[in-house]
Amino acid sequence: MFNKRTKIKDLLVQEPTGQEVTVMGWVRSFRNNQFMAVNDGSTNNNVQVVLELGKLDDETLKRITSSASVKVTGKAIASLGKGQKMDLVADTLEILGDSDPMKYPLQLKNKPTLEYLREIAHLRFRTNTFGAVFRVRHALAFAIHKFFNDKGFVYLHTPIITASDAEGAGEMFRVSTLPLDNPPKNDDGSINFREDFFGKTTNLTVSGQLEGELGATAFGEIYTFGPTFRAENSNTARHLAEFWMIEPEVAFNDLEDNANLAEEFIKYLIRYAMENNRDDLDFLAQRLAEEEKQLPQDKRSEMGLIEKLEFVMNNDFERVTYTEAIDILLQSPAYKKKKFAYEVKWGIDMQSEHERYLVEKHFKKPVIVTNYPAAIKAFYMRSNDDANPELGRGPTVAAMDILAPGIGEIVGGSQREERYDRLLERMSEMHIPAEELWWYLDTRRFGTVPHAGFGLGFERMVLFVTGMTNIRDVIAFPRTPGSAEF
């Protein structure tokens, strides 16, 4: 069998006793025509292959270049060199694929920038940084399914093509098979979508939540984990046009239950990565520490990556209401010294600078903010009867956001409005046509129950755990305004 190989990660934990093994991977470096570092992606650590001088002809030696792929069979022996415990002394070497060193764009010795690596995203997995990031991403994805499966949740696949706008934001990618140059028109000149594939206007989903609620009102507990899309023209380090969301929905849960589940979930994911990807996280922590040395002292993180993850994992999240959060901001030295770029007053949709101040400067831990103004939240959130006109404060809804250090909002959720009449009233206020969401309203007509859920942006979670600073570096092929390469 050709592929009878040992993964380098598994090999390096063995004791070298002269056992014969076969490894396959890509050449990271080759020096003195004798020492070859080989990596197969299972770990950032390479195995050193030792070639006996004179064993290979000159033509073969010339083909051992950076990123050439090789198959090596040999004996694992204790290493005489520093920094590794074993060498693989080659008996046979087969070059599986050549790599022209004059054309290969990824020269590791030059320490390419993250910006440059985004331009060659098809090759950046071969660097230590992105090898570590994407192994951690995989671990977190697996941990998501394990967490919910162990709790008895049902994994629900919600549609990617939908006719509804769950957020009411209108920033959606349209799906159509109509000819762009000559679409059918109505008498008033508007496009006639009745002739389109689905017979109506459809879009790429912005959330699986509404369909998730349908599942929760039958199974009790469901979660979705899939791609979502926002046609938001935001060219920032925190936004993507295509990203992945985890959205649990739980019947018989209120806002407090929802916050408890979200906090437990985040801590579980961090713990899983810490227990299963510690080598990768240690590497990323060192990388982050070196990167921050280039920053002014006041811009550096107060904690290292590992310290931050342990702190979040081992401490209760702070819980405050939106009103309390606004009061804290108004009393803050940053506000009094006019350091906030955006205004602070009751009713605003807090900006990232406000969220990060609460987390990083005031509480110095993750914060769960609850009971936001109804005017800035979606139609499906449960109304609270707490308006205070004398203080200029309108009604609030049973919403919650979880704010994390370095990122700001990482989770958004709410208790859903289960009361049919109140939901209809809210939809009318926000000009959301009830006839288009008749199926959603049916869950309030036939056995409605209190229920709640939240959405966790997966890339923001990966960003937080890995310590990377740009969200484009934690998804394989980022989709952003003006960019859809690969």
Beta strands, then each sheet from edge to edge (+ up, - down):
strand 1: 20-31
strand 2: 35-39
strand 3: 47-50
strand 4: 69-78
strand 5: 86-97
strand 6: 154-155
strand 7: 161-162
strand 8: 174-175
strand 9: 202-204
strand 10: 221-229
strand 11: 242-251
strand 12: 318-321
strand 13: 367-373
strand 14: 396-404
strand 15: 408-415
strand 16: 451-457
sheet 1: 1+ 2- 3+ 5+ 4- 1+
sheet 2: 6+ 10+ 11- 16+ 15- 14+ 13- 12-
sheet 3: 7+ 9- 8+
end
